Amino acid sequence: MDLPPESSNAQASTTQTTTDPARAAALFEQSVAIMARLRAPGGCPWDREQSFDSIRKYTLEEAYEVFDAIERRDFTHLSEELGDLLLQVLFYAEMAANEGRFTIADVLESLNRKLVRRHPHVFGDEASRAAGNRAEVDAAVESSSAVLRNWEEIKAAETREPAAGEDRAAPKAGNQPASRLDSVVRALPALAEAAKLGAKAQKSGFDWPSWRDLLPKLAEETAELEAEVASGDPAREPAIAAELGDLLFTAVNLGRHLGVDAEMALRNCNLRFRQRFREMEQAALRPLEELSPDELEALWTQAKKKLASQTVSGPDLPAQTLSQARS
């Protein structure tokens, strides 16, 4: 199997501003062939032993490494990390093919149909309907907000085709009735799931009127958590966890009303903590473990002041977005 020289790939990356579909297709074909070889008899023993359960943890790791490279604007590593994430897709698809479930071609076909189906303003209403669009939308929209409305309407009108041997009328797991919150997948990180649940409920009118109304709710949830902790009863630990969850959910929805992504806010907070703690370690004359609480607090305050003028790296919300949310 012949691979193109690395230098040609590097040169292409610096001179091209759009993707060369033919070159990308040829390289993708090589990637598929390499993955098939690794999983085939006589291939890599480790790759052949893997299952969906054994590699799923790597998928999360690779996704977060992509996220980290984007935050750091490290485009050299971003290219590499995207390749690692793509490897996960190829791995899952090849394992599914080995089990006779689907192939990478089915994955791509489904993706292509979805992209055409949900972009009638780009590919035309006729192509969108040929790809399965059942919603009545305006294919002549131009603004991003109108595009998003069309996307949601088309998505809501889609009906999942039953898998082979599956009864379309079969009840859901647990025989539970359908809910409009079912579209928010449980696989999301908890902060992102909370924000999406709040946004979905808001569309039904179930929401706080403004961000100011969430401040008393935060105080209420804090008081309930404090009361549970003050009981001192070990049997109340599940209730303490539940109250802490309520407090976090309320904080996430406060962020939603302010136009602040809770996940990003916490990631930036984590970064600030790292920077300040490192500054404490460097400024301390003795190991931190040997310092008193007052000395640690003084170091923390000093670190905050020193780093206050520095900009925390990572994406920030535009000032206009925040001012609009707070008005």
C-alpha positions in Angstrom: 0.0 0.0 0.0 1.7 3.2 -1.2 1.2 6.4 0.8 1.9 9.9 -0.5 5.1 11.5 0.9 4.5 13.6 4.0 6.1 16.7 2.5 3.4 16.9 -0.3 0.7 16.8 2.4 2.3 19.6 4.3 2.7 21.7 1.2 -0.9 21.2 0.3 -2.0 22.2 3.7 -0.3 25.6 3.4 -1.4 26.4 -0.1 -5.0 25.2 -0.2 -7.9 27.2 1.3 -10.6 24.7 0.3 -10.6 20.9 0.4 -9.6 18.9 -2.7 -12.4 16.3 -2.8 -10.4 13.9 -5.1 -7.3 13.9 -2.9 -9.4 13.6 0.3 -11.4 10.7 -1.2 -8.2 8.9 -2.2 -6.7 9.3 1.3 -9.9 8.4 3.0 -10.0 5.2 0.9 -6.5 4.4 2.1 -7.6 4.9 5.7 -10.5 2.6 5.3 -8.2 0.0 3.7 -5.7 0.3 6.5 -8.3 -0.1 9.2 -9.7 -3.2 7.4 -6.2 -4.7 7.2 -5.6 -4.1 10.9 -8.8 -5.9 11.8 -8.4 -8.8 9.3 -6.9 -12.2 10.0 -3.1 -11.7 10.1 -3.6 -8.0 11.1 -2.8 -6.4 14.4 -3.6 -8.7 17.4 -4.5 -5.7 19.6 -6.9 -4.2 17.0 -8.5 -7.5 16.4 -9.2 -8.0 20.1 -11.0 -4.7 20.6 -14.8 -4.4 21.0 -17.2 -1.5 21.1 -17.0 -1.5 24.9 -13.2 -1.6 25.1 -12.5 1.4 22.8 -15.4 3.7 23.7 -13.4 5.4 26.5 -10.8 6.4 23.9 -13.5 8.2 21.9 -14.2 10.6 24.7 -10.5 11.1 25.3 -9.9 11.9 21.6 -12.9 14.3 21.5 -11.6 16.3 24.5 -8.1 16.4 23.0 -9.6 17.9 19.8 -11.5 20.4 22.1 -8.2 21.3 23.9 -6.3 21.9 20.7 -9.1 24.2 19.5 -9.0 26.2 22.7 -5.2 26.6 22.4 -5.5 27.4 18.7 -2.8 24.7 18.2 -3.7 23.9 14.6 -0.7 21.6 14.0 -1.9 19.3 16.8 -5.6 19.9 15.9 -5.0 18.3 12.5 -3.4 15.3 14.2 -6.1 15.1 16.9 -8.9 15.2 14.3 -7.2 12.2 12.6 -7.2 10.3 15.9 -10.9 11.1 16.3 -11.6 10.0 12.8 -9.8 6.7 13.6 -12.5 6.1 16.2 -15.2 6.4 13.5 -13.3 4.0 11.2 -12.7 1.6 14.1 -16.4 1.4 15.1 -17.5 1.1 11.5 -15.1 -1.7 10.7 -16.2 -3.6 13.9 -19.8 -3.2 12.8 -18.9 -4.4 9.4 -17.2 -7.5 10.9 -20.5 -8.2 12.7 -22.6 -7.7 9.6 -24.3 -4.6 11.0 -23.3 -1.7 8.8 -20.2 -0.4 7.0 -18.4 3.0 6.8 -20.2 3.5 3.4 -23.6 3.3 5.3 -22.3 5.9 7.8 -21.2 8.3 5.0 -24.5 7.7 3.0 -26.5 8.6 6.1 -24.5 11.7 6.8 -24.7 12.9 3.2 -28.4 12.5 3.1 -28.8 14.3 6.4 -26.7 17.2 5.2 -28.6 17.6 1.9 -32.0 17.0 3.7 -31.4 19.8 6.3 -29.9 22.3 3.9 -32.7 23.0 1.3 -31.4 26.6 1.1 -28.1 25.3 -0.3 -29.0 22.2 -2.3 -32.6 23.2 -3.2 -36.0 22.0 -2.0 -36.2 19.2 -4.5 -32.9 17.7 -3.5 -33.8 18.1 0.2 -37.0 16.3 -0.3 -35.3 13.5 -2.3 -33.0 13.1 0.7 -36.0 12.6 3.0 -37.2 16.1 4.1 -40.9 16.0 5.1 -41.1 19.5 6.6 -42.6 22.5 4.9 -39.9 25.1 5.1 -38.8 28.1 3.2 -35.8 27.1 1.0 -35.0 30.7 0.2 -33.9 31.7 3.7 -30.6 33.7 4.1 -30.1 34.5 7.8 -28.5 32.0 10.2 -31.5 32.3 12.6 -33.9 31.3 9.8 -31.6 28.4 8.9 -31.7 27.2 12.5 -35.5 27.3 12.5 -35.6 25.3 9.3 -33.1 22.8 10.7 -35.2 22.2 13.8 -38.4 21.8 11.8 -36.8 19.4 9.3 -35.2 17.5 12.2 -38.6 17.2 14.1 -40.3 15.9 10.9 -37.8 13.1 10.4 -38.9 9.6 11.3 -36.3 7.0 12.1 -36.4 4.0 9.8 -36.6 0.8 11.9 -33.6 -1.5 11.9 -33.8 -4.9 10.4 -36.2 -7.0 12.3 -37.4 -4.1 14.5 -41.1 -3.3 14.8 -41.8 0.3 14.0 -44.7 0.3 16.5 -42.6 -1.4 19.3 -42.8 0.5 22.6 -39.9 2.5 23.9 -37.6 1.1 26.6 -39.5 0.9 29.9 -42.8 1.4 28.0 -42.6 5.2 28.8 -44.6 7.7 26.8 -42.7 10.0 24.4 -41.5 13.4 25.7 -40.2 16.4 23.9 -37.1 16.1 26.1 -36.3 12.8 24.4 -34.4 14.7 21.7 -31.8 15.7 24.3 -29.5 12.8 24.4 -28.3 11.4 27.7 -24.8 10.9 26.3 -24.0 14.6 26.6 -21.8 16.0 29.4 -24.0 16.8 32.4 -23.6 20.6 32.1 -24.5 20.6 28.4 -27.4 18.2 29.0 -28.8 20.6 31.7 -28.6 23.6 29.4 -30.3 21.8 26.6 -33.0 20.5 28.9 -33.7 24.0 30.1 -33.8 25.3 26.5 -36.2 22.6 25.4 -38.5 23.3 28.4 -38.4 27.0 27.7 -40.0 26.4 24.3 -43.0 25.1 26.2 -43.2 28.1 28.4 -41.7 26.3 31.4 -38.8 28.6 32.4 -37.8 31.5 34.6 -38.9 34.9 33.1 -35.4 36.4 33.3 -32.0 35.8 34.7 -32.8 37.9 37.7 -35.5 35.4 38.8 -32.8 32.7 39.1 -30.9 34.5 41.8 -33.5 33.8 44.5 -33.7 30.2 43.2 -29.9 29.9 43.7 -30.3 31.1 47.3 -33.1 28.7 47.8 -31.2 25.7 46.5 -28.1 26.7 48.6 -30.3 26.9 51.7 -31.8 23.5 51.0 -28.3 22.0 50.5 -27.1 23.6 53.7 -30.0 22.2 55.7 -29.3 18.6 54.4 -25.6 18.9 55.3 -26.4 20.3 58.7 -28.5 17.3 59.6 -25.3 15.3 60.1 -27.2 12.1 59.2 -25.1 9.7 57.0 -28.3 8.3 55.6 -29.0 11.8 54.1 -26.0 11.5 51.6 -28.3 10.8 48.6 -30.4 13.8 49.5 -27.3 15.9 49.8 -26.2 14.8 46.3 -29.7 15.6 45.0 -29.7 19.1 46.5 -26.2 19.7 45.1 -27.5 18.6 41.7 -30.4 21.0 42.0 -28.0 23.8 42.7 -25.8 23.0 39.7 -28.8 22.7 37.4 -30.0 26.2 38.5 -26.5 27.6 38.0 -26.4 26.2 34.5 -29.8 27.7 33.6 -28.7 31.0 35.0 -25.8 30.8 32.5 -28.3 30.0 29.7 -30.3 33.1 30.5 -27.1 35.2 30.5 -25.9 33.7 27.2 -23.0 32.0 28.9 -22.1 28.4 28.1 -21.7 26.7 31.6 -19.2 24.1 30.3 -17.0 26.9 28.8 -17.4 29.0 31.9 -16.2 26.1 34.1 -13.4 25.2 31.8 -12.1 28.8 31.9 -12.5 28.8 35.7 -10.5 25.6 35.8 -7.8 27.2 33.8 -7.7 30.3 36.1 -7.4 28.0 39.1 -4.5 26.1 37.5 -2.7 29.4 36.8 -3.3 30.8 40.2 -2.3 27.6 42.0 0.9 27.4 39.9 1.7 31.0 40.9 1.1 30.1 44.6 3.6 27.1 44.3 6.2 29.3 42.7 5.8 32.2 45.2 5.8 30.0 48.3 9.1 29.9 50.3 8.1 26.5 51.8 6.0 23.6 50.5 2.3 24.5 50.5 1.6 21.6 52.9 3.7 23.3 55.6 1.8 26.6 55.4 -1.1 27.7 57.6 -4.5 28.5 56.2 -3.9 32.2 56.6 -0.6 31.9 54.7 -2.3 29.9 51.9 -5.0 32.5 51.6 -2.4 35.3 51.4 -0.6 33.5 48.6 -3.9 32.9 46.8 -4.8 36.6 47.0 -1.4 37.6 45.8 -1.6 35.2 42.8 -5.0 36.6 41.9 -3.7 40.1 41.9 -0.7 39.2 39.9 -2.6 37.4 37.2 -5.6 39.8 37.2 -4.3 41.7 34.2 -3.7 38.6 32.1 -6.3 37.3 29.6 -7.4 33.7 30.2 -6.9 31.8 26.9 -9.9 30.2 25.3 -13.0 31.4 23.6 -14.9 34.3 25.2 -18.4 35.4 24.6 -18.8 38.7 22.7 -19.6 41.6 24.9 -22.7 42.3 22.8 -24.1 38.8 23.6 -23.7 39.4 27.3 -25.2 42.9 27.3 -28.2 41.7 25.3 -28.7 38.8 27.7 -28.6 41.1 30.8 -30.9 43.7 29.4 
